[in-house]
C-alpha cells in the first residue's frame, strides 16, 4: 500500500545538481583574474634527486632554538665518502649540477679536526691577534651591511661589533638561555695563510698554474645575453666581491707536483669550467673564513652569491637549505639594495609568536634539513638560501668560497626590485584565492549533505512505508 503521495521521480537529485552548478559558478567568479603562473614557483625547480620537506613542518617537529640533534630528515641529500672513487665521481657530478651534498673522510680535514680539538694549539697559531667578534643580546644573529646601516637614519643595529683575541673569546661566559648574550668569533684574511697550510686540499692555485690549465674568461651563457639579465648579474656579483675575479683551487698534487683535481676559474661574467678531469672544488682568490659560534647562535636565512664549502672542524651545526626559487616564498629582501639586510629574509618563522598569515607563502617553502659534525664538508651552491643554528659550544667551521654560478640567478632576478614585490603580491593573492576556493568546496559539500538530509526528511512518510516501525515491546528481527 502506498504511503503519502506517489513518488514522481528523483526531484531531489535535480535540486542537488542545481546546487552544485550554482556553487561552481561562485567558485569561478572567486578565481576570476587568477594568473596562469603556478601558485608555487618551485614546483619543477627542485632537483629530482632531492626530496625536500616543508619548512614549517620541520620547525614544528624540531624548532631551531632546540640545540639537541634533530631527527634525521629523509630528503635525499647525499653523504659521500671521499675515500671511494665512486663517491668522488658522484661529488663531481653533484657539483657540476649545482646540487648540495655532504662530503666526509677527506684526509686533510680529518687530520685538522684532531689538531683543532686543542684550544692552546689554535691560540698559538693565531698569535694573539685581535679579531672581529659579533655580540647579540639574544641568540639571533642578523648580518647587515655596516655602510648601509650608517647611511640609514632609522635602522636599529641588531648586533654590535668588538675585537677580541681567541683567548678572550674562549673566556666569555657561555649562554644558558636564548635571552643571554651570545658571542660569534670571525677570523679572516690575517689568518688565511696558516689555515690554508692546515687545509692543503683547498689551497689556491697561482696565476701560472691557472694559465697552464688553460682557464680564462668566457662569455655569459646564451640565456644571460639580454642586457637586463647581464647587468643585473654583474650588479649582484659586485655586491658580493670587491674584485672582478674569483679564483681557482685544487685538491692536492701527485708525486710530480701536478694538480690532481683543479677547480674552476670564474669571474663576474664567467661560468666556464676546466676541460680537464676536474672535480670543480676550489678555494678561490678570496681568503678562508674561520667562524666560531657559541651554542644557541642562530643565523637568519639568507643567500650568498658565491659557491661555499663549509667545513666543520669542531662541534655541530644544523643547516636548512632552500633552493633559489624560494626567494619569493621566503620574503628575502631584494627590493631595496640600500637596505642593510639585503639578501636576508624578513620573517622569523621559528618564533613562538610568528603568525603565518603575515607571510602566507612560507606554507609552500620546502627545505633540506642537515646536521653537519666535525669532519663533514657541506657544499652550498650559489644563491641557495641557508638558515643555521649552532648545536654545541665553541663549534668551528671554515667557509671556503669557490666561484660564482649562473644557475639559480634567474630566481634572484625574478624576486628583485619592484617587479619582485609585485610577483610576491600576486602569489599571495593566488594563495588567498586558492584558500577561498577550498572554503567554497567544503561549504558546498556541507550544504549538499544538509540538502540531502532535508530532502530525505521531507520524504519520511515514503521511507516509513519502506521501513515500518517495530511494534512496541517486540524484539525486532530477533
Legacy VTK file of the C-alpha trace (Angstrom):
# vtk DataFile Version 3.0
C-alpha trace
ASCII
DATASET POLYDATA
POINTS 478 float
0.000 0.000 0.000
1.433 3.389 -0.968
2.050 5.857 1.807
1.567 9.619 1.066
1.523 10.983 -2.428
3.064 8.832 -5.159
6.726 9.420 -5.977
7.024 11.122 -9.397
10.810 10.986 -9.878
14.166 11.890 -8.334
13.454 15.610 -7.974
15.879 15.841 -5.065
18.732 14.852 -7.385
17.776 17.637 -9.787
17.845 20.125 -6.924
21.225 18.807 -5.739
22.646 19.158 -9.245
21.361 22.726 -9.427
23.058 23.475 -6.079
26.386 22.085 -7.291
26.235 24.125 -10.513
25.451 27.280 -8.567
28.373 26.686 -6.199
30.754 26.055 -9.101
29.674 29.341 -10.701
30.554 31.126 -7.452
33.977 29.427 -7.423
34.602 30.596 -10.999
33.710 34.164 -10.029
36.008 33.933 -6.999
39.022 32.806 -9.016
38.422 35.177 -11.958
41.578 37.168 -12.676
43.910 34.467 -11.313
47.074 34.303 -13.421
48.285 31.209 -15.180
51.555 31.256 -13.239
51.564 28.321 -10.791
50.996 29.111 -7.147
54.285 27.558 -6.122
57.173 28.783 -8.312
59.293 25.850 -7.121
57.063 23.035 -8.354
59.535 21.996 -11.059
62.655 23.790 -9.846
63.947 21.442 -7.159
66.382 18.776 -8.467
64.678 15.430 -8.837
67.406 13.788 -6.740
66.170 15.676 -3.662
63.008 15.135 -1.623
62.628 18.352 0.384
60.325 18.741 3.367
58.065 21.638 4.248
59.958 24.246 6.264
57.194 24.926 8.792
56.667 21.225 9.442
60.362 20.694 10.205
60.391 23.722 12.507
57.313 22.419 14.297
58.902 18.996 14.692
62.200 20.416 15.951
62.453 24.218 16.480
65.657 25.984 15.544
66.195 27.092 19.143
66.326 23.439 20.262
70.055 22.660 20.411
69.583 18.903 20.573
70.426 16.986 17.416
67.241 16.878 15.310
65.850 13.602 13.949
67.222 12.703 10.514
65.372 14.019 7.500
64.871 11.689 4.540
65.303 14.440 1.972
67.697 12.769 -0.437
70.767 14.865 0.432
73.743 12.665 -0.393
76.542 11.959 2.081
79.633 10.867 0.154
82.909 9.236 1.223
85.996 10.869 -0.236
87.947 7.591 0.091
85.743 5.909 -2.512
86.360 6.717 -6.168
82.685 6.229 -6.975
81.705 8.813 -4.366
84.345 11.256 -5.596
82.910 10.989 -9.104
79.433 11.490 -7.670
80.598 14.606 -5.823
81.999 15.938 -9.093
78.644 15.355 -10.787
76.677 16.992 -7.962
78.987 19.999 -8.043
78.538 20.295 -11.808
74.756 20.193 -11.384
74.903 22.736 -8.517
73.235 20.383 -6.026
74.200 20.381 -2.317
75.931 17.359 -0.821
77.959 16.348 2.233
81.486 15.008 1.857
83.272 13.042 4.573
86.681 11.488 5.277
88.861 13.997 3.422
92.322 13.221 4.915
93.449 16.836 5.435
90.193 17.694 7.173
90.212 14.647 9.430
93.797 15.367 10.481
92.929 19.007 11.157
89.920 18.036 13.266
92.195 16.160 15.643
94.625 19.080 15.962
91.896 21.669 16.436
90.450 19.938 19.476
93.208 21.668 21.454
92.420 25.322 22.226
96.061 26.017 23.077
97.061 24.882 19.599
94.649 27.332 17.981
95.684 30.196 20.269
99.314 29.612 19.352
98.582 29.559 15.618
96.596 32.799 15.814
99.459 34.601 17.588
97.236 36.581 19.955
95.846 38.755 17.161
92.645 40.719 17.655
89.699 39.501 15.622
86.159 40.637 14.951
83.534 39.355 17.407
79.815 39.897 16.931
77.743 40.296 20.084
73.972 39.839 20.342
71.802 40.027 23.429
69.707 37.179 22.067
70.692 34.056 20.208
69.670 35.557 16.860
72.305 36.973 14.542
71.269 39.040 11.543
74.088 40.033 9.240
73.818 43.590 7.990
75.910 45.994 5.956
77.716 48.466 8.178
77.972 51.039 5.361
74.260 50.890 4.577
73.382 50.957 8.283
75.372 54.190 8.708
73.520 55.774 5.793
70.142 54.813 7.201
68.704 57.112 9.854
66.104 54.638 11.093
67.928 51.313 11.130
68.500 49.824 14.574
71.536 47.550 14.551
70.592 44.070 15.845
74.171 43.228 16.879
77.349 45.022 17.925
80.955 44.513 16.859
84.023 44.357 19.071
87.530 42.936 18.887
88.984 40.096 20.951
91.798 37.614 20.853
90.809 33.969 20.687
91.794 33.599 24.342
89.442 36.405 25.369
86.630 34.945 23.287
87.005 31.499 24.878
86.805 33.117 28.321
83.393 34.688 27.643
80.514 33.109 29.633
78.530 30.500 27.743
74.825 31.320 27.345
72.251 29.207 29.183
69.152 30.687 27.563
68.234 32.384 24.296
67.932 35.757 26.058
71.539 35.612 27.287
74.345 37.428 25.484
75.884 35.387 22.669
79.290 35.833 21.012
80.359 34.919 17.493
84.055 34.909 16.511
85.336 35.552 12.976
88.905 35.129 11.740
89.560 36.157 8.180
92.306 37.445 5.958
95.006 37.770 8.627
94.787 34.044 9.356
94.259 32.821 5.821
97.845 31.609 5.284
98.110 29.262 8.238
94.575 27.932 7.731
95.443 27.225 4.088
98.516 25.342 5.312
96.253 23.259 7.546
93.962 22.527 4.571
96.248 21.864 1.544
93.273 20.205 -0.127
91.728 23.630 -0.605
94.778 25.764 -1.390
94.694 28.358 -4.149
96.421 27.911 -7.460
98.751 30.686 -8.547
98.357 32.596 -11.799
100.983 30.490 -13.609
99.129 27.277 -12.793
95.841 28.791 -13.925
97.408 29.793 -17.241
98.911 26.315 -17.666
95.494 24.757 -17.212
94.109 26.918 -19.993
91.390 28.549 -17.950
90.267 32.053 -18.741
87.446 34.484 -19.267
84.432 33.122 -21.156
81.228 34.825 -22.328
77.965 34.580 -20.436
75.712 31.613 -21.251
73.155 32.208 -24.006
70.221 32.680 -21.633
72.100 35.536 -19.936
72.722 37.527 -23.126
69.904 40.018 -22.598
71.208 43.412 -21.374
68.876 43.339 -18.381
69.997 39.888 -17.189
73.687 40.558 -17.781
73.557 43.922 -16.000
71.628 42.508 -13.054
74.028 39.577 -12.803
77.053 41.879 -12.676
75.386 44.091 -10.085
74.706 41.151 -7.789
78.258 39.912 -8.224
79.565 43.375 -7.379
77.590 43.269 -4.126
79.485 40.120 -3.157
83.030 40.788 -4.336
85.371 43.747 -4.362
87.410 42.461 -7.275
86.279 41.279 -10.666
87.512 37.715 -10.343
87.011 34.627 -8.250
89.765 32.086 -8.235
90.878 28.559 -8.708
91.875 25.841 -6.311
92.799 22.202 -6.372
92.774 19.031 -4.303
96.415 18.180 -3.779
99.170 17.125 -6.209
100.633 13.878 -7.424
104.239 12.788 -6.893
105.390 15.032 -9.724
103.649 18.063 -8.262
100.919 18.157 -10.906
97.480 19.168 -9.579
95.275 16.136 -9.140
91.945 17.913 -9.116
91.835 21.523 -10.205
88.888 23.726 -9.559
87.203 26.344 -11.660
88.075 29.858 -12.661
85.048 32.111 -12.589
84.859 35.859 -12.714
81.868 38.153 -12.692
80.868 37.224 -16.244
82.246 33.690 -16.442
80.693 30.286 -15.916
83.328 28.206 -17.714
84.753 25.004 -16.286
88.110 23.345 -16.808
88.295 20.826 -19.635
90.495 18.551 -17.567
89.242 15.718 -15.410
88.472 18.033 -12.510
86.176 17.966 -9.536
85.433 21.667 -9.571
86.387 22.119 -5.906
88.240 25.375 -5.324
89.104 27.845 -2.630
89.184 30.862 -4.861
91.222 34.004 -4.558
89.216 35.086 -1.555
90.535 34.187 1.867
89.224 31.386 4.050
86.968 32.438 6.912
87.005 30.744 10.309
83.833 31.122 12.371
83.437 30.050 15.982
79.966 30.101 17.486
78.558 29.615 20.931
75.764 27.153 21.494
72.361 28.531 20.534
73.559 31.067 17.950
71.023 31.298 15.089
71.956 32.961 11.804
68.917 34.293 9.951
68.042 32.986 6.496
69.995 34.469 3.592
71.800 33.531 0.412
75.361 34.132 -0.754
76.360 34.838 -4.325
79.461 32.634 -4.364
79.627 28.883 -4.015
80.525 27.847 -0.499
82.250 24.824 1.012
81.506 24.669 4.737
83.978 22.538 6.685
83.094 21.627 10.257
86.258 21.397 12.331
84.634 21.071 15.754
81.152 20.560 17.180
77.944 20.522 15.143
75.628 22.883 13.295
72.180 22.490 11.811
71.548 23.858 8.327
68.296 24.463 6.490
68.942 24.695 2.749
66.392 26.125 0.305
66.522 26.279 -3.477
66.974 29.756 -5.029
63.418 29.546 -6.339
62.263 30.046 -2.743
63.436 33.689 -2.758
59.872 34.894 -3.256
58.325 32.453 -0.788
60.833 33.226 1.983
60.449 37.024 1.733
64.129 37.619 1.003
64.826 41.366 0.868
65.719 42.059 -2.766
63.565 45.112 -3.457
65.788 47.745 -1.857
69.526 47.432 -2.395
70.110 50.140 0.199
68.514 48.004 2.897
71.244 46.980 5.402
69.738 43.473 5.480
69.773 42.995 1.718
69.775 39.277 0.703
68.270 38.258 4.076
64.716 37.273 4.856
62.328 39.500 6.755
60.445 36.749 8.577
61.091 34.810 11.785
59.193 31.540 11.238
60.580 29.775 14.320
59.494 32.373 16.886
56.550 31.367 19.130
54.535 34.470 18.226
55.037 34.106 14.476
51.757 34.404 12.569
51.932 32.550 9.279
49.139 34.723 7.881
51.605 37.613 7.873
53.782 35.623 5.448
51.440 33.078 3.840
53.878 31.981 1.138
56.011 30.311 3.811
53.462 27.498 3.792
54.871 26.456 0.415
58.565 26.642 1.310
60.492 23.392 1.116
63.914 22.774 2.573
66.671 20.295 3.302
67.434 19.774 6.998
71.017 18.629 7.574
73.214 18.437 10.663
76.953 18.551 9.982
79.527 17.463 12.536
83.308 17.622 12.837
84.910 16.328 9.653
81.879 16.965 7.425
82.039 19.236 4.376
78.763 20.741 3.172
78.566 22.169 -0.324
76.161 25.117 -0.684
75.749 26.305 -4.319
75.342 29.955 -5.283
72.050 31.616 -4.307
70.875 28.697 -2.143
69.176 30.102 0.948
70.578 28.801 4.222
69.391 29.184 7.789
71.529 27.713 10.549
71.975 27.151 14.260
74.932 26.191 16.453
74.236 22.998 18.408
77.410 22.830 20.528
79.671 25.229 22.430
82.608 26.730 20.540
81.809 24.936 17.309
84.194 25.830 14.478
83.559 25.987 10.764
85.590 27.124 7.785
83.977 28.893 4.832
85.765 28.413 1.537
84.437 30.275 -1.489
84.682 28.657 -4.893
83.441 30.887 -7.662
80.008 32.061 -8.725
77.395 30.096 -10.631
74.868 31.407 -13.114
72.463 28.591 -12.256
69.781 29.891 -9.925
70.326 33.566 -10.702
67.097 33.783 -12.715
65.121 33.256 -9.492
67.032 36.052 -7.782
66.304 38.315 -10.731
62.585 37.451 -10.609
62.438 38.356 -6.918
64.400 41.602 -7.238
63.185 45.186 -7.356
59.645 46.432 -7.678
58.744 43.598 -10.059
59.710 41.115 -7.367
57.362 42.838 -4.932
54.559 42.666 -7.494
55.181 38.966 -8.120
55.106 38.255 -4.392
51.819 40.116 -4.041
50.476 38.148 -6.999
51.500 34.867 -5.387
49.904 35.898 -2.105
46.699 36.689 -3.972
46.825 33.255 -5.580
47.301 31.735 -2.157
44.261 33.522 -0.704
42.150 32.716 -3.768
43.108 29.076 -3.509
42.221 29.014 0.169
38.919 30.767 -0.569
38.170 28.232 -3.278
38.813 25.395 -0.833
36.465 27.063 1.634
33.742 27.140 -1.035
34.375 23.480 -1.819
33.964 22.482 1.816
30.896 24.689 2.184
29.417 23.206 -0.980
29.895 19.683 0.281
28.467 20.575 3.685
25.365 22.262 2.274
24.877 19.439 -0.203
24.831 16.947 2.695
22.371 19.170 4.583
20.192 19.388 1.475
20.153 15.605 1.049
19.248 15.045 4.702
16.489 17.651 4.497
15.098 16.080 1.331
15.117 12.656 2.906
13.368 14.006 5.994
10.715 15.640 3.767
10.003 12.301 2.232
9.996 10.478 5.525
6.490 9.128 5.003
7.669 7.349 1.871
10.635 5.966 3.777
8.412 4.893 6.673
6.437 2.843 4.146
9.608 1.045 3.152
10.881 0.581 6.718
7.904 0.232 9.072
8.455 0.808 12.749
8.909 -2.172 15.067
5.888 -2.621 17.336
6.447 -1.511 20.899
7.510 -4.350 23.170
8.752 -6.584 20.343
12.393 -7.607 19.870
12.507 -6.599 16.194
14.106 -9.129 13.907
15.180 -11.219 16.815
LINES 1 479
478 0 1 2 3 4 5 6 7 8 9 10 11 12 13 14 15 16 17 18 19 20 21 22 23 24 25 26 27 28 29 30 31 32 33 34 35 36 37 38 39 40 41 42 43 44 45 46 47 48 49 50 51 52 53 54 55 56 57 58 59 60 61 62 63 64 65 66 67 68 69 70 71 72 73 74 75 76 77 78 79 80 81 82 83 84 85 86 87 88 89 90 91 92 93 94 95 96 97 98 99 100 101 102 103 104 105 106 107 108 109 110 111 112 113 114 115 116 117 118 119 120 121 122 123 124 125 126 127 128 129 130 131 132 133 134 135 136 137 138 139 140 141 142 143 144 145 146 147 148 149 150 151 152 153 154 155 156 157 158 159 160 161 162 163 164 165 166 167 168 169 170 171 172 173 174 175 176 177 178 179 180 181 182 183 184 185 186 187 188 189 190 191 192 193 194 195 196 197 198 199 200 201 202 203 204 205 206 207 208 209 210 211 212 213 214 215 216 217 218 219 220 221 222 223 224 225 226 227 228 229 230 231 232 233 234 235 236 237 238 239 240 241 242 243 244 245 246 247 248 249 250 251 252 253 254 255 256 257 258 259 260 261 262 263 264 265 266 267 268 269 270 271 272 273 274 275 276 277 278 279 280 281 282 283 284 285 286 287 288 289 290 291 292 293 294 295 296 297 298 299 300 301 302 303 304 305 306 307 308 309 310 311 312 313 314 315 316 317 318 319 320 321 322 323 324 325 326 327 328 329 330 331 332 333 334 335 336 337 338 339 340 341 342 343 344 345 346 347 348 349 350 351 352 353 354 355 356 357 358 359 360 361 362 363 364 365 366 367 368 369 370 371 372 373 374 375 376 377 378 379 380 381 382 383 384 385 386 387 388 389 390 391 392 393 394 395 396 397 398 399 400 401 402 403 404 405 406 407 408 409 410 411 412 413 414 415 416 417 418 419 420 421 422 423 424 425 426 427 428 429 430 431 432 433 434 435 436 437 438 439 440 441 442 443 444 445 446 447 448 449 450 451 452 453 454 455 456 457 458 459 460 461 462 463 464 465 466 467 468 469 470 471 472 473 474 475 476 477
